[in-house]
Amino acid sequence: MSLPLPERKRKRCVLIALFAVALSCFFNLPADAIAGNFPPLNTPDFAAYRSQFDEDRARLERDPAGFFADGQTGIECGMSREQQKEFVEGSFIRDISWNIPGYVLSKQSWDVETVLPIFDRHEIRVLDGSCSDGMIEGPATVVASFVAIQPRGQFGNRIFRIFEVKLRETCQYRGSIRNGECRRAETATTFLSYLNDNGFLEKDTGYPATGLTIFDYGFYEENRETGPGTSFQIAALPGYFKYETLTRRKQAGSLRYESYLDGDRVIWTYFRRQSDLVLHGPAIWPAPNFTCFEDGKKVERMECPEP
């Protein structure tokens, strides 16, 4: 027999209370904010990632400072400022929403080019592994903090989104570049800033800061995801949480992505070429509706077969 709606909500709130309290500490949200959920991902290729996510999320909730090794020096590495900058340029885990075809289409409709973030205030610490002359080799655990400054192209060159980022990852590296399996976690506080008349960035107090926590698991080559893999994201927005999941698996010469919003509701299925991660093939939202891409651009097709 199913429970009445208020009772179901009460039991659900008990289960997610600990997580809500932890996130409220990061982003100053109400501790009793109602959380969503993530898809079970019980298929063999994704079940291990879901299990690892549950474990890592619990560790982050229990001890955020310990998770990011705050106060721990790390091993001597000799990484120069330029080497640190190069490392964080390949480290920023972007909002899942930026990957989905709907976001790409909206930018194209605005005729806005994608401008890469500018990175500042970067600090890298290698907790374990091998690092010499500023280069990380083989398996290692790295923590980093940095600021990413993202121009908001649709508003000209005066509005920027700022991300204050903390990152922890355990990966296989070759010359400080991810090559192999990775286990990554990132938290970011994000807010808008504008360029004032003196040429300095000034925080826009009219828009509240929000929070983003992303856990990413899977295989990389030359810092580029190669699949299989999964990302889990919690966005702490004013008054509520938004939960997104993105899975990826190899399919021919492409990566097949499925994007979930809460629970098990797939909102996009799409494909990117494995060689350059450019959208190529059908983007389904949901079936039978689709948009067809060739070389990253929307094209009109009667049929758009999967790769």
N, C-alpha and C positions, 0 to 999 in steps of 0.2 A: 504494500500500500504506500502510495507516495505521501510525503509530508506536505502539510499546508505551506504555502509560499513563505510566510514569516518564519516558520521553523527551519525550512531549508536555508534561508538567508542567514539565520542565526548560527547554524552549524558551519556554514561556509565561512562566516566571519571568524569563528573560533580557529579554524584551520589556517587562515591566512594572517592572523593577527600578528604573529611574530615577524613576518616579512614586512608587513605594513609599518610596524614600529621601526624596523631597521632602516627602511627607505626614508621614513620621516626624519631620521637623524641626518641623512645625507642632504635632503632637499627641503627641510622645514615644512613638510606637509603634515596634515593631521594624521596622528598615529592610527586612527580608526578608519582611514580611507579604504574603500572597498577594492580589493584586488581582483583581477581577472584570472585567467588560467592559460595554460599552454597545451598544445596538442600532445597526445600520449606518445606518438612516434614509436609505435611498437614494432615496426618492421626491423629486421636484423641490422640493416645498414645504418639506422638512426638510433636504435635503442640504447647503444652504448653512450652516444653523445647526450641523450636525454638524462641518463643516469649520472653522467659526469657533471652535467649542469646542476642537477639537484644537489649533488655533493658540494660543488663550488659555491653555489648560491648560499647554502647553509653556512659554510665557512665565512663568507663575506658578511652575512648577517650577524654571526656571533662576535666577530672581531675585525672590523674594517681596518683598523690601524695595523693589526698583525697580518692581515691578508696582503696589504701593500707594503709590508716590511718597513713601516715608518720608523725612522731612527736607526735602521740597520745600514751599515756602511757599504757592504758588498766587497767583492774582491777587487784588487788593484787591476786596472784594465788599460789605463793610459788613453782613454777615448777623448780625442780633441773636441772642441766645440763644433767644428765642422762635421766630424764623424757623428756626434750626437744629433746634429741637425738632420743629417742624411738618414739616421736611424728612425727618428720620429716621423719624418716625411713618409716613410713606408709603414708606419705603425698605427696611425689614426684609424680606428674602426668607425666607419661612417654609419649614420642612422640608416636602419633597414629601409625606411621609407624613401631614401634617396636612390635606392637600387631598382625599385619597381618601375615598370614601363609607364604607369600613369604619371609619375614624377617627371620622367624624361619627356613625355609628350607635353606636359604643362610648360616645361622650360622651352621646348621648341616653339610652342604657341606664343610664348612671350618673346621669342627670338633672343633668348639669353644664352650666352655661351657658359659652359661650366668652367669656373675659375678655381684653380686649386687653392687650398688654404695656405696662409702664411703661418709659420710656426715660430714660437718664441718661448723664452724661459724654460728651455728643455733641460732635464736632468735625468741621466741614465745610470742605473746601478745594476751590475751583474751579480746576482746572489750566489749562483753556483755555475760550474761549467768551466770552459776554457776561453780565456780572452787575453790577447797580448797585442801590443802596438795598436790598440783601439779596435781590434777585430775579434768578433765572437765566432767561435768555431765549434761545431758539433752540438750536442744537447746542452741546453743552458736554461736557467730561469732568470728573467730580466724584469725589473720594475722601472717605470718611467713616469715622469710628470712633465707636462708641457701645456702650452696654450696654443690653440688653433684659432686663427682669425679668418673667417669665411666671408668674403664679399657677397652681399645680396644684390646680384646683378640687376634684378628687376627694379631696384630703387636707385640706379645710378652707382656712383662710386662713393657714397657718403654713409651708407648703412651697412653694418657688419654684424654677423653673429659670432659671438665669442664662446669658445669651449675651453673650460679649465679642466684638464684631463688627468686622470691617474690610470695607469695601465700595469697589468701583471700578465706575463706570458711565459710558458714553458714550450720551447720550440727546438727544432733542428735548424742550425744556422750554417751558412757557408759565407765567410767574409761579411758577417753581420746581417746577411740577407736570409730570410726564411726559405728553407728548402727542406721540406718534409712535413711531418705531422706537427700541429700546433694546438695548444690549449691556452686560450686567451680570455682576459676579462678586463673591461674598461668601465670606469664611471666618469661622468662629465656633468658639470654644472654649466648651463648655457644661458646666455642673455644677449640682448641686442645692445649695440653701441653705435654711436654716430660720430662722424668727424666734425669736431667743433671748429669755430672760426680761427682758432689758434693752431689747427692742424693736429690736434691730439684726439685720440678716441675717448669718448665720454659715455658712461653707461646711461642707457635710456631707462629712466625710472618708471616710465609709463607702461612698460611691459615686464611682468614678473619673470624672475629666473625660473627655469625648469631643470629637470634632471634626467639623465639618460644612463642606464646601466646595460651593457651588452656583454654577453658571453658568447664566444665563438670557438668552434672546434672543427678541425679538418686538416686537409692537406694543402700545402703551398709549394709553389715553385717560382723562384725569382721574385718573392714577395707577392705573388699573384695566386689567388685561390685556384686550385685545380680539381677539387672534389675528390671524394665525397666530403660533406661537411654540413654543419648546422649552426645558425646563430639564433640566440634567444635575447629579446630586448624588452626592457621595462622602461617606459617613459613616464616620469613623474610630472604630470601637468597640473595646473591649478585646479585642485579639488578632486582629481581622479587619476587613476593609473591606466595606461594604455599598454597592451601586451602584444608583441609581434614575434613571429618565428619565421625563419627563412631556411629552407633546406636546399641542398644542391647535390647533384649526382652526375656522373659522366653519362653522356648519351652521344654516341658517335664522336664527332669532333667538337661537341658542344658540352656545356654544362646546363642541365635542366634544373630550374629553380621553381620552388613552390612557396608562396608567401601566405602566411596565416595571420588572421587578426583574431586574437583570443581563441580559446577552445580548439576546435577542429575545422573551422570555416576557412577554406582556401579562397583567397580573393584574387590571386594571380598565379598563373603557370606560364613560364616564359623561358627563353633560351638565350645564352650568350656563347659566342665562339670561344673555345677554350684558349685559342692563341692570343687573343687581345681583350676578351670579355666584352666585346661589342654586341649589342642586341642583334640577333639574326634568327628569324623564324617567327612562329606565331606567339603572340601574347594573349592568353585566354583569360577572360575576366567577368563572369565565369562562362563555361561552355553553354551554348555554342557561340557566344560573342567572342570575337577575336580582332586583334590588330596585327598586321603583318609588318615585320621589320626586315630591311636589307641593309647591311653595313651600318646599323645604328639609326637608320632613318625609317620613318613610317612610309609604307608604300601601299597602293591600292591593288588588291588581289582578290579574285574570286575564291581561290584556294591558297592555303599557306601551310604546306605539310611540315610536320615536325622533322628535325634533322635526323 
